[in-house]
Amino acid sequence: MFRRLEQIPTRRYIDRMIGLVRGLRDGICGLWRAGFGLLFPPRCVHCNADLFNALSGPCLCAECLARCGPEQWYGCPRCGALVPVEHYSSDDCPGCSRTQLWFDTVVALGGYHAGLRDAVLRMKRPSHDPLSLALGRLLWERRRDRLSEIRADVIVPVPMYWGRRLSRGKNNPETLAACLAKSLGVPVRRGVLVRQLNTLPQAGLTPPRRFQNVRGAFRVRRPAGIRDARILLVDDVLTTGATCSEAAKTLKQAGAAMVAVAVVARA
């Protein structure tokens, strides 16, 4: 009993000292980062402009932030297509009425044009991973409410065929999915959805051919990991919705309860 009483002040003293050491470490690190930033200011990962005041948040300058991620995105909640403001919450979206889509909702950072289009094309290269991370973080910051409302259980990036993945050196949706997973506190399941067919590139195909091109392209490798789960499917661009729709169809047929789509750009 006496030994236990003697140990209490010692434990409190050790905990207090650990707290002081951690505080001192954080303070020194903060001063070092601030001094390093003054000598070598960070640069915008998109246009390479100096970011003298960027101590946190996406490493994008004010101009790139405005071009890549509008504060409000008036896209159809169902398919993500740009619609007039007065029809934002209605069910008369022309895109939805023309095509059967298997996903339930789309969250997009912005439209596939101007600065965002250029950013998406650049971030497909392995050397532009910082840009991918910045846009993933911006997608979370600008669309936080919509992404939180989905209440996803798991996050699944749209997979790339293994041969194309090997030649390209990266699969951009995986980087974006990791950003969203960290912000939402939801696990990423990279190996659940597999691309089993080496389909033609979607660019240049007509909308009907795009849907035909990806038919049967995916399979679920471990269905138990997604059964009855609410899934956030992540891709970089959504054009006709053919790829994400086929992926969502495969996930739902394997037991997923709901599939939402998050993309950087909606064409």
Phi, psi and omega in degrees: 000314181294325178297321179295319179295324181289335183279339185297308179299324180297316179296317179297321180295317179296316179299320180293319179294321177298318178297319179294318180296318179296319178297318177296319179297314180296322180295316179297318179297321179295317177296320180296317180295320180295315179295319179296323179293329177289320180285319181231079184299142178297159182237151178299129183285355179257308184250357176072018177285152178294143178238078184293331184253010184268087177266343179206172180085181180299140180280065180230141178287170184299321180294317179291326176300317181291323182282327186268331185219087178299148180300319179242140177235110183269072177253154177302125180300337183277307185246351177086356182293144179296129181227158175302150183304320183293341179254013188301322184253011183267176183251021184252035178291126180298323181297317180292326184286338183271335190227139173276119181244138186271342177277163188264328181200161181230134173243120182238146175286318181190189181273153182276075179201166176051231187296323183290324177297315179297320180295318180296319179294322180288324186283357174286344180273144181301330182288351182249034175301321177302325177292320177299316179296319181295317180289327175296319178291322178294322176302318178293314184294321183275336183237032183303313184296314181297317181293323179290325181297335181294329181055052182292142174270324179218158176243131182235118174283146175294121186281159176250148177300141191302323180293318178291323177298320180292319182287325181280329179091354179195158171239105189304320178303333178294320178295316179296319180297321179296321177298312182292324180297318179295320181287321182275343184070036183239140181288151174264136176244092184283326187267004183285310181263125184239140175268109187264348179242136176274081185285166174291153173301139182289331181300131179095346180272149175289159180308313178298321179293329178296315179294321179291324184296324184261005181296124180075015185284340186244159170213156178261126185273324181230084184300329183300333182283348182235000183298126181064018183264151172268119190249135170257110181268127188244132175219171179273318182227142173238119182254277176274342184090005185297312183295311181293327178293317179294322177294317179295320177300315180297318180294319181290322178294337177271359175118000179295140182280328184199146179228117172254155183241133174240127180224157175286315185229142175245117181282000000 
